[in-house]
Amino acid sequence: MVYVDTSVIVALLTVEPKTQSVTAWYAELGDTPTCSDWLLTEFSSALSIKLRTGQITEATAKRVRKEFALLTDGGLRIVPVSRAAFAHAAEMVKLHDRGLRAGDALHLAVALELGASHMATLDVTLATNAKRNGMELIEF
């Protein structure tokens, strides 16, 4: 199973440096990637940041929100975040030298709880920690 974090979905639906690579990867997927409910909040936040900073227009945001709704309705397997995953993420962020932020720790905790074999992320710190926990990385 491939667990995908928000950074990949942002690149899939908006213009980012890795958009072309992410789009090609997604088009070739045989299985539906998995993500947690946290994606819903984190993606919305990322889109709002792009709006506030002038990276996208309201019209673009509206189009991207529609594409995101379609993606979450069928192009991704969305799973709930368990209390155990929140607790595991809290333990991971205590290891300050690992550099994980709360949202990335939550993604990693869910992926580990599900037994995901691969992590798709554009975040170097999350990738390092996923690999440290025995996951294979999707390279973009």
CYANA upper distance limits for C-alpha pairs under 8 A (distance plus 0.5 A):
  1 MET  CA     31 ASP  CA      8.33
  1 MET  CA     33 PRO  CA      7.42
  1 MET  CA     34 THR  CA      7.82
  1 MET  CA    115 GLY  CA      8.14
  1 MET  CA    116 ALA  CA      5.31
  1 MET  CA    117 SER  CA      5.96
  1 MET  CA    118 HIS  CA      6.80
  2 VAL  CA     32 THR  CA      8.47
  2 VAL  CA     33 PRO  CA      5.66
  2 VAL  CA     34 THR  CA      6.63
  2 VAL  CA    116 ALA  CA      6.35
  2 VAL  CA    117 SER  CA      6.75
  2 VAL  CA    118 HIS  CA      5.13
  2 VAL  CA    119 MET  CA      6.26
  2 VAL  CA    120 ALA  CA      7.30
  3 TYR  CA     33 PRO  CA      6.32
  3 TYR  CA     34 THR  CA      5.23
  3 TYR  CA     35 CYS  CA      6.15
  3 TYR  CA    111 ALA  CA      6.43
  3 TYR  CA    116 ALA  CA      6.56
  3 TYR  CA    117 SER  CA      8.38
  3 TYR  CA    118 HIS  CA      6.62
  3 TYR  CA    119 MET  CA      5.49
  3 TYR  CA    120 ALA  CA      6.57
  4 VAL  CA      8 VAL  CA      7.14
  4 VAL  CA      9 ILE  CA      8.16
  4 VAL  CA     33 PRO  CA      6.79
  4 VAL  CA     34 THR  CA      6.48
  4 VAL  CA     35 CYS  CA      5.98
  4 VAL  CA    119 MET  CA      6.47
  4 VAL  CA    120 ALA  CA      5.12
  4 VAL  CA    121 THR  CA      6.75
  5 ASP  CA      9 ILE  CA      7.50
  5 ASP  CA     35 CYS  CA      6.94
  5 ASP  CA     39 LEU  CA      7.72
  5 ASP  CA    104 ASP  CA      8.42
  5 ASP  CA    107 HIS  CA      6.98
  5 ASP  CA    119 MET  CA      8.21
  5 ASP  CA    120 ALA  CA      6.86
  5 ASP  CA    121 THR  CA      6.01
  6 THR  CA     10 VAL  CA      6.61
  6 THR  CA     39 LEU  CA      6.19
  6 THR  CA     42 GLU  CA      7.18
  6 THR  CA     43 PHE  CA      6.64
  6 THR  CA    121 THR  CA      8.11
  7 SER  CA     11 ALA  CA      6.81
  7 SER  CA    121 THR  CA      6.60
  7 SER  CA    122 LEU  CA      6.21
  7 SER  CA    123 ASP  CA      7.40
  8 VAL  CA     12 LEU  CA      6.59
  8 VAL  CA     22 VAL  CA      7.23
  8 VAL  CA    120 ALA  CA      7.37
  8 VAL  CA    121 THR  CA      6.15
  8 VAL  CA    122 LEU  CA      6.62
  9 ILE  CA     13 LEU  CA      6.74
  9 ILE  CA     43 PHE  CA      8.22
 10 VAL  CA     14 THR  CA      6.27
 10 VAL  CA     16 GLU  CA      8.29
 10 VAL  CA     43 PHE  CA      7.25
 10 VAL  CA     46 ALA  CA      7.94
 11 ALA  CA     15 VAL  CA      6.69
 11 ALA  CA     16 GLU  CA      5.71
 11 ALA  CA     17 PRO  CA      8.20
 11 ALA  CA     18 LYS  CA      6.82
 11 ALA  CA     19 THR  CA      5.26
 11 ALA  CA     22 VAL  CA      7.18
 12 LEU  CA     19 THR  CA      6.10
 12 LEU  CA     22 VAL  CA      6.37
 12 LEU  CA     23 THR  CA      6.13
 13 LEU  CA     19 THR  CA      8.40
 13 LEU  CA     64 VAL  CA      6.76
 13 LEU  CA     67 GLU  CA      7.73
 13 LEU  CA     68 PHE  CA      7.81
 14 THR  CA     19 THR  CA      7.81
 14 THR  CA     64 VAL  CA      7.67
 15 VAL  CA     19 THR  CA      6.46
 18 LYS  CA     22 VAL  CA      6.61
 18 LYS  CA    140 PHE  CA      7.46
 19 THR  CA     23 THR  CA      6.43
 20 GLN  CA     24 ALA  CA      6.71
 21 SER  CA     25 TRP  CA      6.68
 21 SER  CA    140 PHE  CA      6.11
 22 VAL  CA     26 TYR  CA      6.58
 22 VAL  CA    140 PHE  CA      6.96
 23 THR  CA     27 ALA  CA      6.61
 24 ALA  CA     28 GLU  CA      6.94
 25 TRP  CA     29 LEU  CA      6.93
 25 TRP  CA    140 PHE  CA      8.46
 32 THR  CA     75 GLY  CA      6.89
 32 THR  CA     76 LEU  CA      6.17
 32 THR  CA     77 ARG  CA      6.87
 33 PRO  CA     75 GLY  CA      8.20
 33 PRO  CA     76 LEU  CA      5.95
 33 PRO  CA     77 ARG  CA      6.59
 34 THR  CA     76 LEU  CA      6.25
 34 THR  CA     77 ARG  CA      5.04
 34 THR  CA     78 ILE  CA      6.41
 34 THR  CA     79 VAL  CA      7.82
 35 CYS  CA     39 LEU  CA      7.26
 35 CYS  CA     76 LEU  CA      7.45
 35 CYS  CA     77 ARG  CA      6.70
 35 CYS  CA     78 ILE  CA      5.57
 35 CYS  CA     79 VAL  CA      6.80
 35 CYS  CA    107 HIS  CA      8.20
 35 CYS  CA    111 ALA  CA      8.41
 36 SER  CA     78 ILE  CA      5.66
 36 SER  CA     79 VAL  CA      5.18
 36 SER  CA     80 PRO  CA      6.19
 36 SER  CA     81 VAL  CA      6.66
 36 SER  CA    107 HIS  CA      7.50
 36 SER  CA    110 VAL  CA      7.45
 37 ASP  CA     41 THR  CA      8.16
 37 ASP  CA     78 ILE  CA      6.48
 37 ASP  CA     79 VAL  CA      6.40
 37 ASP  CA     80 PRO  CA      5.83
 37 ASP  CA     81 VAL  CA      6.88
 38 TRP  CA     42 GLU  CA      6.66
 38 TRP  CA     81 VAL  CA      7.84
 38 TRP  CA    103 GLY  CA      8.29
 38 TRP  CA    106 LEU  CA      8.45
 38 TRP  CA    107 HIS  CA      8.12
 39 LEU  CA     43 PHE  CA      6.11
 40 LEU  CA     44 SER  CA      6.81
 41 THR  CA     45 SER  CA      6.74
 42 GLU  CA     46 ALA  CA      6.71
 42 GLU  CA    103 GLY  CA      8.41
 43 PHE  CA     47 LEU  CA      6.72
 44 SER  CA     48 SER  CA      6.71
 45 SER  CA     49 ILE  CA      6.72
 46 ALA  CA     50 LYS  CA      6.84
 47 LEU  CA     51 LEU  CA      6.82
 47 LEU  CA     61 ALA  CA      7.36
 48 SER  CA     52 ARG  CA      6.62
 49 ILE  CA     53 THR  CA      6.55
 50 LYS  CA     54 GLY  CA      6.60
 50 LYS  CA     55 GLN  CA      5.39
 50 LYS  CA     56 ILE  CA      6.23
 51 LEU  CA     55 GLN  CA      6.53
 51 LEU  CA     56 ILE  CA      5.83
 51 LEU  CA     57 THR  CA      6.74
 51 LEU  CA     58 GLU  CA      7.51
 51 LEU  CA     61 ALA  CA      7.91
 56 ILE  CA     60 THR  CA      6.53
 56 ILE  CA     61 ALA  CA      7.18
 57 THR  CA     61 ALA  CA      6.70
 58 GLU  CA     62 LYS  CA      6.61
 59 ALA  CA     63 ARG  CA      6.85
 60 THR  CA     64 VAL  CA      6.58
 61 ALA  CA     65 ARG  CA      6.54
 62 LYS  CA     66 LYS  CA      6.96
 63 ARG  CA     67 GLU  CA      6.86
 64 VAL  CA     68 PHE  CA      6.48
 65 ARG  CA     69 ALA  CA      6.65
 66 LYS  CA     70 LEU  CA      6.88
 67 GLU  CA     71 LEU  CA      6.65
 68 PHE  CA     72 THR  CA      6.59
 69 ALA  CA     73 ASP  CA      6.56
 70 LEU  CA     74 GLY  CA      7.00
 70 LEU  CA     75 GLY  CA      7.82
 71 LEU  CA     75 GLY  CA      5.02
 71 LEU  CA     76 LEU  CA      6.67
 72 THR  CA     76 LEU  CA      5.92
 72 THR  CA     77 ARG  CA      7.92
 72 THR  CA     78 ILE  CA      7.60
 81 VAL  CA     85 ALA  CA      6.81
 81 VAL  CA     86 PHE  CA      7.74
 81 VAL  CA    110 VAL  CA      7.10
 82 SER  CA     86 PHE  CA      7.06
 82 SER  CA    110 VAL  CA      8.30
 83 ARG  CA     87 ALA  CA      6.78
 84 ALA  CA     88 HIS  CA      6.57
 85 ALA  CA     89 ALA  CA      6.51
 85 ALA  CA    106 LEU  CA      7.13
 85 ALA  CA    109 ALA  CA      5.65
 85 ALA  CA    110 VAL  CA      6.06
 85 ALA  CA    113 GLU  CA      7.43
 86 PHE  CA     90 ALA  CA      6.70
 86 PHE  CA    106 LEU  CA      6.80
 86 PHE  CA    109 ALA  CA      7.91
 87 ALA  CA     91 GLU  CA      6.88
 88 HIS  CA     92 MET  CA      6.76
 88 HIS  CA    106 LEU  CA      8.33
 88 HIS  CA    109 ALA  CA      6.40
 89 ALA  CA     93 VAL  CA      6.82
 89 ALA  CA    102 ALA  CA      7.44
 89 ALA  CA    105 ALA  CA      5.29
 89 ALA  CA    106 LEU  CA      5.47
 89 ALA  CA    108 LEU  CA      7.98
 89 ALA  CA    109 ALA  CA      6.01
 90 ALA  CA     94 LYS  CA      7.06
 90 ALA  CA    102 ALA  CA      7.95
 90 ALA  CA    105 ALA  CA      8.08
 91 GLU  CA     95 LEU  CA      7.71
 92 MET  CA    100 LEU  CA      7.77
 92 MET  CA    105 ALA  CA      6.83
 93 VAL  CA     98 ARG  CA      8.18
 93 VAL  CA     99 GLY  CA      7.97
 93 VAL  CA    100 LEU  CA      6.18
 93 VAL  CA    101 ARG  CA      7.05
 93 VAL  CA    102 ALA  CA      7.05
 93 VAL  CA    105 ALA  CA      7.13
 95 LEU  CA     99 GLY  CA      8.10
 96 HIS  CA    100 LEU  CA      7.81
 98 ARG  CA    125 THR  CA      8.21
 98 ARG  CA    129 ASN  CA      7.68
 99 GLY  CA    125 THR  CA      7.01
100 LEU  CA    104 ASP  CA      6.68
100 LEU  CA    105 ALA  CA      6.29
100 LEU  CA    125 THR  CA      6.96
100 LEU  CA    126 LEU  CA      7.16
100 LEU  CA    129 ASN  CA      8.32
101 ARG  CA    105 ALA  CA      6.57
102 ALA  CA    106 LEU  CA      6.68
103 GLY  CA    107 HIS  CA      6.84
104 ASP  CA    108 LEU  CA      6.69
104 ASP  CA    126 LEU  CA      6.56
105 ALA  CA    109 ALA  CA      6.50
105 ALA  CA    126 LEU  CA      8.07
106 LEU  CA    110 VAL  CA      6.69
107 HIS  CA    111 ALA  CA      6.68
108 LEU  CA    112 LEU  CA      6.60
108 LEU  CA    126 LEU  CA      7.91
108 LEU  CA    129 ASN  CA      8.49
108 LEU  CA    130 ALA  CA      7.08
109 ALA  CA    113 GLU  CA      6.55
110 VAL  CA    114 LEU  CA      6.65
111 ALA  CA    115 GLY  CA      6.73
111 ALA  CA    116 ALA  CA      5.78
111 ALA  CA    119 MET  CA      8.27
112 LEU  CA    116 ALA  CA      6.54
116 ALA  CA    135 MET  CA      7.87
117 SER  CA    134 GLY  CA      8.49
117 SER  CA    135 MET  CA      5.83
117 SER  CA    136 GLU  CA      6.65
118 HIS  CA    135 MET  CA      5.79
118 HIS  CA    136 GLU  CA      5.08
118 HIS  CA    137 LEU  CA      5.99
118 HIS  CA    138 ILE  CA      7.18
119 MET  CA    127 ALA  CA      7.75
119 MET  CA    130 ALA  CA      7.29
119 MET  CA    135 MET  CA      6.96
119 MET  CA    136 GLU  CA      6.79
119 MET  CA    137 LEU  CA      5.56
119 MET  CA    138 ILE  CA      6.59
120 ALA  CA    137 LEU  CA      6.65
120 ALA  CA    138 ILE  CA      5.44
120 ALA  CA    139 GLU  CA      8.07
121 THR  CA    126 LEU  CA      7.68
121 THR  CA    127 ALA  CA      6.88
121 THR  CA    137 LEU  CA      8.32
121 THR  CA    138 ILE  CA      7.75
122 LEU  CA    127 ALA  CA      8.02
122 LEU  CA    140 PHE  CA      8.05
123 ASP  CA    127 ALA  CA      6.59
124 VAL  CA    128 THR  CA      6.60
125 THR  CA    129 ASN  CA      6.78
126 LEU  CA    130 ALA  CA      6.49
127 ALA  CA    131 LYS  CA      6.63
127 ALA  CA    137 LEU  CA      7.29
128 THR  CA    132 ARG  CA      6.63
129 ASN  CA    133 ASN  CA      6.76
130 ALA  CA    134 GLY  CA      7.08
130 ALA  CA    135 MET  CA      5.88
130 ALA  CA    136 GLU  CA      8.11
130 ALA  CA    137 LEU  CA      8.16
131 LYS  CA    135 MET  CA      5.34
131 LYS  CA    136 GLU  CA      6.61
131 LYS  CA    137 LEU  CA      7.35
